[in-house]
């Protein structure tokens, strides 16, 4: 279930604006789909940070952690110094 807009990331190098939402699983089941070879759930200390493919995934996970327990918050943006240029 979608809870809130977590972040808006501007990545002009690849002509993308990414809208990232904070959400929870509505059912315990999940599986790989057409864009994923495998999926898994991790606790925070088990996240394989070095294997995450995109900077925006790192940002979103850190921004998610900042908002735990906050029912209302301003959506985040690119971290300082992380403006990915053309």
C-alpha positions as CSV (number, residue, x, y, z in Angstrom):
1,X,0.0,0.0,0.0
2,X,1.4,3.4,-1.0
3,X,1.9,5.6,2.1
4,X,3.5,8.9,0.8
5,X,5.7,10.4,-1.8
6,X,9.2,9.8,-0.4
7,X,11.4,11.6,-3.0
8,X,11.7,13.2,-6.4
9,X,15.1,12.7,-8.0
10,X,16.3,14.6,-11.0
11,X,18.7,12.7,-13.2
12,X,19.2,14.7,-16.4
13,X,22.1,12.6,-17.6
14,X,19.5,9.9,-18.5
15,X,16.6,12.3,-19.0
16,X,14.7,11.0,-16.0
17,X,12.7,12.4,-13.1
18,X,12.1,9.6,-10.6
19,X,9.1,9.7,-8.2
20,X,9.8,7.3,-5.3
21,X,7.0,6.3,-2.9
22,X,7.1,5.0,0.6
23,X,4.9,1.9,0.7
24,X,4.4,-1.5,2.5
25,X,3.5,-4.9,1.1
26,X,-0.2,-5.5,1.2
27,X,0.3,-9.2,1.0
28,X,3.3,-11.3,2.1
29,X,3.9,-12.7,-1.4
30,X,6.4,-11.3,-3.9
31,X,8.3,-12.6,-6.9
32,X,10.6,-11.7,-9.7
33,X,8.9,-10.1,-12.7
34,X,9.9,-9.4,-16.3
35,X,12.5,-6.8,-15.3
36,X,14.0,-8.8,-12.4
37,X,15.9,-12.0,-12.4
38,X,15.6,-12.4,-8.6
39,X,14.1,-10.5,-5.6
40,X,14.7,-10.8,-1.9
41,X,13.8,-8.9,1.3
42,X,16.6,-7.7,3.6
43,X,16.8,-6.2,7.1
44,X,18.7,-3.0,7.2
45,X,22.1,-4.5,8.2
46,X,21.7,-7.2,5.5
47,X,21.3,-4.8,2.5
48,X,24.1,-5.6,-0.1
49,X,25.0,-2.0,-0.6
50,X,27.8,-2.7,-3.0
51,X,25.5,-4.7,-5.3
52,X,22.9,-1.9,-5.7
53,X,23.0,-0.8,-9.3
54,X,21.8,2.8,-9.1
55,X,22.6,5.8,-6.9
56,X,18.9,6.6,-6.6
57,X,18.3,3.3,-4.9
58,X,20.9,4.2,-2.3
59,X,19.3,7.6,-1.9
60,X,15.8,6.2,-1.6
61,X,16.8,3.6,1.1
62,X,18.5,6.3,3.2
63,X,15.6,8.7,2.7
64,X,13.2,5.9,3.7
65,X,15.2,5.3,6.9
66,X,15.1,9.0,7.8
67,X,11.3,9.0,7.5
68,X,10.5,5.9,9.6
69,X,7.9,6.8,12.2
70,X,7.1,10.1,10.5
71,X,3.5,10.2,9.3
72,X,4.1,13.5,7.5
73,X,7.3,14.8,5.9
74,X,8.5,16.8,3.0
75,X,9.5,14.7,0.0
76,X,13.3,14.4,-0.4
77,X,15.3,15.3,-3.4
78,X,18.8,14.5,-4.7
79,X,21.3,14.5,-1.8
80,X,23.6,17.5,-1.7
81,X,26.4,17.1,-4.2
82,X,24.5,14.4,-6.0
83,X,23.1,16.5,-8.8
84,X,23.8,14.2,-11.7
85,X,24.6,16.4,-14.7
86,X,24.4,15.9,-18.4
